Amino acid sequence: MSYELVICEKPAAAKKIAESLADKKPTRNTYTKKVPYYELTHNGKNIIVACAVGHLYGLTEKEKKGWVYPVYDIEWKPLSETQKSAKFSKQYLNAIKKLAKDADEFTVASDYDVEGEVIGLNIIRYACKKKDANRMKFSTLTKEDLVEAYENKSPSLDWGQAHAGETRHMLDWYYGINTSRALTSAIKTTGMFKLMSTGRVQGPALKLITDKEKERRKFVPKPFWQIQLIGESESQIDEGKSGSSPKKEIDSWHEEGKFWDQKPAKEIYKKISKEKIATIDSVKKKQFKQSPPFPFDLTSLQTEAYRALHIPPKQTLSIAQELYTAGYISYPRTSSQKLPAKIGYKKILNKLASRFPETKIILNKKQLKPNEGKKSDPAHPAIYPTGIIPKKLDKDENNVYELIARRFLATFGDHAVRETMNIKIDCREEIFIAKGTTTLEPGWHKLYGRFTPSKEEELPKVEKGQTIDIKKVELHAKETQPPKRYTEASIIKELEKRNLGTKATRASIIDTLFQRDYTEGKKIKATELGVRTSDTLEKYNPDIVDEALTKEFEEDMEKIREGNEKEETVLEKAKKVLNKICANFKKHEKEIGKELAQAQKETREELSTLGPCLVCNKGNLQIKRGKYGFFAACSRYPDCEATFSFPSNALVKPAKKICETCGFPKILVIKKKKRPQEVCLNPKCPAKLEGYTKKQLKRLEDIESGKLKPVCPKCKKGHLKVRKSVYGSFIACDQYPRCRYVEPLEGEPKKEESKKEKSKRS
């Protein structure tokens, strides 16, 4: 039987496409009982829908000759052969190979972007042994869009996108492998081994962060003074209303703003500090319209999710991808701020109305027109909800979905009307100014709901000549602050502004900087290793951190996509640059290695120190690695034998904070797909017993002292004992791991702890 083979990027997408195209219900089959594929008929035509699991092929050296550089002789090979973590992908590749043998037509239905095109291209030419294929192009995984994409599929791959994507992969491999090998080889000359890395975008990104750190180090705070006057006034009663109005505070500051000389500030303060009454000198009001926000592109979604929900950009992208695959939103990896009418505004709004009642505000309009931004994307529109209402989402997924849906609604909203009020207060001819902004007509604010960033700063209704009571006059001594560090959201926005990296890769590049110990903290701080690495690169190889060169390559790849440049030309240019870089590395290898090794030692000390040891009160608690993993120990070992265990299956970093209850250092526990959690290192910290009742505390005490020796209710062989971890005390069977019984904090005993609890308790 001949058939058309449709190749999808992931299993969930294959299921959606099969269900959407099937005349009836698709038949689900499996290859080796693990890899799903679907058989169906569409308008009487036989189709098999198969799936990959993202990239099935990756670049690697044709012949490995050890730790040498530069190398350019590379080829595409199955990832299952080159990466241990990708071994599972072999069965997906084999399934496609088998299904391709009897197919007489091929269609690529991977995500329609540069990465998706490369995934499809490699499967078609290496697994299916074909030169070209049809191409489905869609922005949502809804039935309507998928059927339309199939009916209007292109007769060939998007070759501009495919060539641009392949060039990007090769460029990143050339830069990443060669420069990282050069750095690691340099540090090996000192007798130390540390896996170092840099790259075409990673180098300039690190320089941006280290330059900010240098600005902060050079910064010298400058003192200044400000005078604050807090008054109290009865608001003027509106005409036609009777009764008195409660007094309201007016917070005002001297019109001079900052006094850079203390003397005049002190003189003014002395002049008015004992005054009890001041006079309203003037009241000015000004109304302005606040436009609705633009639709989300990926960067603005990541920055807004960070601002409103405190979700890191990389996690936001991961959540958005899951929402897209489930059919709830459109494709998230987009640069567009435009919503074309063909997506069906009214259809989507009608569906959203069941969850968001405010939608009726928009549906009552005569004309539906979103407030679009300037940015566009040739492949996809801005991010929007499809109208399919999610049923089961976790907290973060639900928050991101609501943010996207409400942003979509807000773009159709009316302008908000706001009013600024400026009050000048005269106190012995010294003028103080109070400012406030309030919303008169909420407009799109109603639609954006809790995500609306505008603050209400209401001032009392006062008139010129009215007197107010002075509650307090204060002279504040302050200092200028150093430039703010980047956050994960603001550095991504900066990279986009400078055209460094792509919308899909920027978050992972920043994540790599953290993994390599070049940066740390929510407010991103460059470590000593990060600063020294960037300085060393700039000193010996400025091309690596040259953002102008990186930007030039980005523009070259866009030209390839448009058909105005050839792959070979761009790759040859890259080789010339890299040959020069590698020659410089070899020439100064020992000097580079010495500088990096010293920085690594200092950074290791900085990143491993948790805080003071309260056992001996002399040393510091540091992160150590033992036979069974990482733990904390005193730097004065063996004189001080204090040790503390860490949670398993988690990355632990210093929180740079001290527990308010017991004074021990806090640690930051980082688990996959979880928000980092701050916990006190001390398992006996009194704060960890706050959730227990007196009865439970007594039970803990009696079991720990030996007064009680209860038999384990699960295995009937062991006895219950008190265990301690960074999460606190708990009661468990002493036969662990043969018996995993854990007594819960509240309620009836449970038979066996869940996988989540097991990970938490061990």
N, C-alpha and C positions, 0 to 999 in steps of 0.2 A: 504493500500500500504506500503510495506517495503522499506526501503532506508538506505543509509549510511549517518550518520551525521558527517560532518566535522566541527570541532570547531576551530575558529580563535581567536586571541588575541584582535583584534580591528575591528570596522566596516569597515574601509578603506581596511584592509587586506582581509576581507571576500569578499568584492566586487571584488578585484583583483583576488582572487583565483577562485571565481565563474565564472568570465569572461574568465579566462584562461582555466578552465576544461570543460566548456560547449561545447557540440557538435554544438549547435546553439547559441541562445541567452538565458541567464538565466532569469528566471521569478523572479522579485523582489516582495516579500511580506513583510508585517509588522505584528508584534505582538503588540496588543493594539495601533495600528496606530503610534507607535514610534520606535520600535526595528526592524531593517531590517533583513531579512534572504532570501536566494536565493534557488530556486528549479531548477535543471538542470539534464541533462543526459550526462554521459561521456562514450563513447563507448557503448551506450545503457543502461548503469547502472544508476539507480535513485540515486541522491545525493541531500542532503540539506546542505547548508553552513550557519552556524550560527556564531554569534560573542559574545565575552565578551567585557568588556571595561577595560582591564588590570586585576588586581586581583579582583575576586568576593568574595573571602574568606580571612579572616585575623585571627590572633591568639588573643584569649582573655581568661580571667580567667573563669573557669567553675562556680565557686561560688564567687561572690564579697563579701569580708568581710571588706570593708573600706580601709583606707590608711595603709595597713599592708605590711610588707616585712620580709623575702623573700617569694615569691610565685612561684610555679612551676606547679601547677595543671591547665593546659591550654588546649584549644581545638580550632579547626578551626570552625569559624562561618561565615555566610554571612556578608560582610562588611556593607550591608544596614541595618543590625540590631545593629551594634556597633558604626558606625560613621555617624553623621548627613550629612557630606559632601558627603557620598557615597550612600545616599538613592535612587538616580536615578538608581543605578546599579541593584536594585531589579527586575525591569522589564526585564533586560537582562538575569538575572538568571532564572526568571520564563519562559521566552521564551525558553531557553535551556532545562529546565525541561519538558516542554510540548512537544518539538520536540523530546526529547530522548525516550519518551514512545513507539513510533512506529518504532524506528530505530532498525535495526538488526546488524549494524556494526558501529563502532565509530573510528574516526581518529582525532588526535590532530594536529593542524596546527598553534600552537602559535609560537612565536619567539624561535629559537633553541638556548637557553641558560638556565642557572640555573633558572632564574626567570620565563621564559616561560614554563619550565618543571613543576614548582610548580603550575602555573596557570592551566595548562592542567590536571595535576594530581588531583587537588582539584575538578575541574569540573567533571571529569570522575567518581571519587569515591563518591562525595557527591550529585551532581546534576543528573548525569546519572545512579548512583547506580551500577557502573561496577568496576571490579578490574583492568582492563588493557584496552589498546586501541592501534590502529595503530599509527605510528608517521611519519609525514612528516618533512623532514629536508631540509631547503633552506636558501640561503644567500642573495637572491634578490627576489623582487616581480615582476619579469618579467615572461611573459607567458611561455617561453621556460624552465626556471628554475622550475617554479611551476608545470608544467606538468611532468617534469622529477622527481621532488620530490614526486609527487603523484604515478607515475608508479613504483617508487622504494622505497616506504614507508616501514618502519620497522614494523614488526608484533606486536611490544610492545613498550611501553614508554622507554625512556633512563633512566633506574632505577638508575644508578649511579648518574646521574645528578639530578634526582628527590630527592633521599635521601640526597645528598649534599645540595641541595637548601632548603629542609625542615629543615635540621639541622641548616643551617645558620639562617633561620627565627626564630627558637626556641632559638638559642644562643643569637641572637640580642634582642629578647623579654626578655629573662631571665636577661640579662645584663642591657638593657635599662630601663625596668620598675623597677627592684629592686634597682639599683643604683640611678636612678632619684627620686624614692620615698624616698630613704634614705636621699638624699641631701635636697629635699623639706621639709621633716619632720624635719630635723635639723634646717633649717632656721625658721620653724614655731615655734620652742621652744622660739624664741626671740619675738614672737608676730607679726612678719612680714610674709607676704605670697609672695613668688616669685617662679614661676614654674622653677625649676632647671632641668638640664638634663646632663647626661654623658652616656657613653656606651663603648662597647668593642673596637671600633675604635676611637670614639669621644674623649675618654680620652687621648690616646697616641697622637692623632692629635693636641689636645689643648696643650699638653706638648711641642711638637715641636715648636709651635708658641710662647709659653711663655718663653721657654728656649732662643729663639732668642731675645725676648724682654729684658730678664735679661742680656744677653751679651751686648746689646746696652746700658743698664743703667749703667753697670759696666765700659763700655768703656771710657778710658781717651784719648782724642786726643793728638797726639804727633806732634809738629811743624816740618816742614821741608821746604827746599828752593830748587827752581829749576831755572835754567838760560835758557832763550829762546833767540834764535837769528833768526830773520827773515831777509832773504836775498832776493835778486832779481837778476835774471840771464837771459841772452838771451840764449834760447835753441840752441844747435849746429845744424846747417842745415845739413840735410841728403845729402849725396853725390849725385851730379847730379841735385840738386835743387838750384835755385838762389833766391836772395832776403834776407831781414832781417827777423828775427823771433821776435815777440813781447816778452817783458820781462815777466817772470813768477816768482811768489813767491816761496821761499823755507822756510818752517817752520821747524826749527831744535832746538834740546835741548842738553844741555851739556851731554857728555857721562857718567858723574858721576851719572846722574839720579837725585836721591834725596840726598840733602846735609842735614845731620842731625845736623850739626853744622853751624851756620850762618856765623861765621868768615871767613872760606875759601871761601864760596859762595860770600861774600861781596868783598873779595880781588880779586877774578876772575872778578866779575862784574866791579869793579873799573878799573881793568887792561884793559878791552876791550870795555867799554861802549862808548868810543869816537872814536872807530875805524870805518873807512868808507869802508874798503875792506877786504875780506877774500878769502881764496884759497881752491879749491876743493882738498882734500887730497886723496880721493879714491872713486871709484864708483863700486859697486858690484851688479850684477843682478843674480837672481835665479828663475828658472821656476819650477812650481809644478802643478800636476794634482789634480783637485778637483772632487771627485766622485759624481755621482748623488745621490740624497737623497733616503732614504728607503721609501717604501709605508707607508701610515698612519695606525697605530693602534689608538685606541680611545685616549689614553693619548697624543700621539704626535700630533694628530689633534687638541686637546683642547689647547695644549701649543702653537702650530703654529698659530691657529686662534686668540689667545690672543696677540701674538707678532705682527702679521701682520695686524689684523683687530680690535684689542682691544675688542673682544667679550669674555665675561666671560665663563669659562668652562661649567657651568651648562646650559647656553643658547646655547652654541655650540652643546652640546649633544641633546638638545631639537630640534634644527634646523636639525641636522643630522638625528634624528629619523623621522622627517616630510619628509625629502628628501627620506629616505628609504621607508617609507610607500607609497609615491607617485611613487615609482619605479625608482627614478633617481640615487640612489647609493645603494651599498650593505649594509648589516647589520653593523651598526656602533659600537656596543658593542663588540669589538674584541680586543684581545691582539696580534694578528698576524701582522708580517711585511713581509708576504709572499703572492705572487700572483701566484697561480697554473695555469699552461697552460690551464687547462680545462675550465677556464672562457671565453676563446676565445679572445686573445689579438687583433688579426687583425679585428675581427668582431666589437669589441668595438671601436677601433681606427678609423675605416671607418665611424662609426656613429658620432664620435666626430669631425671629420674633417669639418663638416658643420658649426660648431661654432668656432672651433679653427684651423685656417688655418695652424698653425705651425705643425700640426699633420703629414703633408706630409713628414716632415723631418724623422719621424720614419718609415712611411710606405715605404719609399725608401730603408730601410735597408734590407739586405739579411736575417738577423736573428733577431727575436724579443726576447729579454731577459731582464727582469727587474732587477734592482739592489736591491736585497732583504736583509733584516736584519736578525738577529738571532732569534728574538722572533716569536713563533708560537702559534696557538690556535687550539685545537682539533675540535672545532665546526665551526669556520668561517675563511675565508681568511682575508687579509688586506682590508681596505676600498677602494673601487674603483667605478668609475662611470659606470653605466650599458650601457651607450650609448644613452639612451632615453634623448632627449634634452628638458629641462624645458621650458615652455611657459610663465607662470606667477609666478614670485617669487618676494617677497619684497627685499629691499636692502640687509639686512643681509643674507637672504636665498641665494640670488644670489651670494654674496661674498663667503659664505661657499662652495656652489656648485662649483664655479670656482676654489677655493683653492684645493678642492678634485680632480677635473678633471685635473688641471695643475700638481698636485703632481703625479698623475698617469702617465701623459705624461712624466714628468721629470725623472721618474725612468727608462724609456727606452732610455734616452738621452745619448750622448757621454760625456766623462769627459770634464770639462771645464779646459782650460789651463790658469793659472794666473802667473804673474811675480812680484816678490818683488824686489824693488830697494832700496839699502842702500847707502846713500851718507854721507861721512865724510867731514866735513868742518873745516879747520884750521884757527883759528883767534888768532894770536900771541901765537901759540903752545897750545892753548886750543881747544880741539876737540869737535865739535858739530855733532849730528847725525840726519839726516832726513830720514824717511822711507815712502815708498809708495807701494801700490799694485794695479796693473791694470789687466784687463782681456785681454788676447791675442786671445783666441778662446772661445767664449761663451758656446759652447756645450749645456748642459742641461739648462743653464740660459735662453736661448730663449724659452724653453718650459715652464719653471716655471714663466716666465714673471715678473709681478710687485711684486711677492712674494719672489723673489730672495733676500736673505739677504746680499749678498756681496756688499761692498762699493768700489767705484773707487777712488783711491788716487794717481793721476798722478803727478809725479815730472818732472821738465824740463830735457831735454837731456843735460847733462853736461859731461865734461871730466876732468881727473886728471890734475891738474896744472892750470885749468881755474880760473880766478878771478871772484868774484861776489860782487855786491854792498850790503852793510849792511844797511837795512832800519831801524832796531830797535833792541836793546838789552834790555831785561827786566829781573829783578830779582823778582821772584814770591814767596811770603810767603804763605804757605799752611799748612793744618793740615790733619792728617790721618782721615779717615771716619769710623764710626761704621759699623758693619756687616749689609748688606742689609736685610730688612724685606722680608718675603715671599710675592709673589703675589698669586692670586688664581691659576694661572697656575703652578708656581714653587712649591707650597705646594702639589699639586696633583702629580707632578712628583716625589717629595720627598717621598710621601706616597707609590707610586708604587715601588720606589727603595727599600723601607723598607718592602715591601710586607704587607702593612696595608690597609685593605679594598679591594674592588674590583673595576674593571674598571668602573662599572656602578654606584657605590655608593659613590665614593670619592668626587665628586662635591657636592652632596647633604649633605654629612657630614660637609663639610666646610661651606655650606649655613646655616646649623643648628647652627654652632658656632656664626655666625653673628646674627641669630634670637634670640639667648639666651643672646645677649649682651656680649659675651665672647671676641669678636673681632670686629674691625671696620676698615674701610678704604680700598682703592684699594691696597695700600702696607699694608698688613695685620698687624695691631697693636693689641696686646693683651690688652684689657681693664684691669682696676684694678680688676674687678670682675673675668675676665678670669685668671689673674695671681694668685689671691688669691684662686680661686676654684682649679686650678691645684696644687698649693702649699699645700692646705688643703688635697686634695686627696693623694698626694704623702706622706704627713706627717702621715696620719692616715690609708690610704689604698693604698699603693704603687702598689698593683696588678692591680688597675683600670687603671693606666697610664703606666703599664709595656708593652712596645711594644714587648718584647720577648715572653710574654705569648700570646698576640694577634696574633703574627706571628705563634706561635705553633698551635693555633686553626685554622688558615688559612691552614696550612699544613695538619692538621687532616681532614679538609673538602675536600681537594684535594685527600686524601687517600680514603675517602668515595666514591668520584666520580669514582675513579679507582677500587673500590671494595676491597680495602685492609684494611678497617676499618669499624666498625659498628657505626650506629647512637647512639645507647644506650650508648656505651662506652664513646664517646665524650661528650654527654649530662651529664652523671654522673660526669665526670671530671669537667665540668663547674659548676655543682651544689656545689661540694666540695669547689671550689675557691670562689663562691659567698656566701656560708654560712660563710666563714671566713671574707669576706668583710663586710657582713651585721652585723655580730657580733661586728666587730670593730666600725662600724657606731653607733650602739646602745650604745656601751660603752662610746663613746666620742661625743654623739649627741649634748650636750649643747655647748661644746667647738667649734665644727665644725659650729654650727648654729651662734654662736657669731661672728666668723671670717667671715663667708659668709655674714651675715647681714651688717656688717660694710663696707665690700667691695661693696655690692649692693648699699648702700647709696652713696658712693663715685662715683661709676660708673654711677648711675642715674644722679648725678649732672654733671658729665663729659659729658655724652651723650645727656643731655637736653639743655646745654648752647650753644646758637647760637653765641653770641658776645655782645659787648657793646650796651646799649640802648642810641641812639642819641636823644631821646626825653627829657630825664632828665639828661643825661650825668653822671649818678651816678651808676645806676644798670646795670644788664645784662639781655638781652632778653633770655627767656627760653621757651622750649616746655612744654605746659600745656594741660591738658585734661579737656574738659567741657562737657556740656549736648549734644552738637551737634558735638562733635569730638575734634580733636587736633587743637591748635592755639598757637601763640607766645604771651607772655606777659612779662612785666618787673618784675624783681625779687623784686622791691621795692613797688609793689602793696600793699596797696591802695594809697600810696603817689604818685606813678606814674601809671596812668591808660592806658598806651600805650599797644595796642593789635594789632595783625596782623593775618589775616585769612590764612589758608593753602588750597591748592587745595584738592578737594574731591577725593575719590577713589585712594588715593596715600599714600605711606609711606614717611614721611619727616624726614630727618636727618640733623644735622649740616654739612655744607660743609667745615667748618674751614677756610673760606676765607672771605675777606671783599670786597665789591663792589668798583671797581676803580672809578666809577662815583659819587656815593652819600655817600659812607662810611658806609652804612648799612651792616649787616651780609648777607651772601649768604646761601641759603638752598639747600639741595640735594633732588629733587623730584623723587621718585622711583615708577614707575607704572609697572604692569604686562606686560611682553613681550615687554617692552620698555627699552631703555638705560637710566640710571640715568641722570637727567637734572639739571644743576646748574642754579639757578635764584636768583636775588636780592630779599630780603624780602620786600623791600620798594615798594609799589604799585605806588608811585609818582616819582620813579627814572627816571630822564631825559632820561636815555638810552632806556627806554621802549617806548619812543615816537619817536625814530629815524626813524621808518618806515612810519610815517605819513607825508603827504604833508602840506604845509602852510594852504591850504584850509581846510584840514581835522582837523588840530590843531585848526583853528578858529572855526570850527563847534563844536568841543569838548568843547572849552572854552565858546561859546555862550549858549550851552545846559546846561553846568554846572552852569553858572551864572544866568540862567533863562531868558536870552534874547530870546532864541528860545525854543518853547514848541511843537515840532512836534508830530503829532498824529501817533501812531503805524500803519504802512501800512498793517499789517497782521490782527490784531484783531479789529482795528478801534475804540477801546474803551480806551486803555491805551495811555500813552505818553512816548516818548523816553527819557531816562535819561542816564547819564554817570555812569558806574559802574567801580570799580577798583578791580584788583586781583594781585597776584604775577606775572602774565604774562603781566600786563599793563592795560591801560584804554581801555574801549570799550563802545559802545552805545547799549542799549537793552531796551526792553519794561518794564515799571514799573509794569506790571501785572504778572510778573513771579511768580509762575510756570505755571499759567493758559495759559499764552502766552509766547512762547520761542523764540520770534523774536530777532535776533541779527544783527546789521548792520555791514557788513564786512569792513575791513580796506580799501580795494580797490575794484573797479568794482561796479556792480549793487547790490542792496540789495537782500539778499536771503530770501526765504519765512520762513524757519525754520532751526535752527541749527541742525547739525548732532549729533549723540550720542557722537562722539569724542569731538566735540566742546562744547557740553553740559557739559561733564565731565571737560573740560579744563576751562570753564568760571565760573562754579559754585564754 
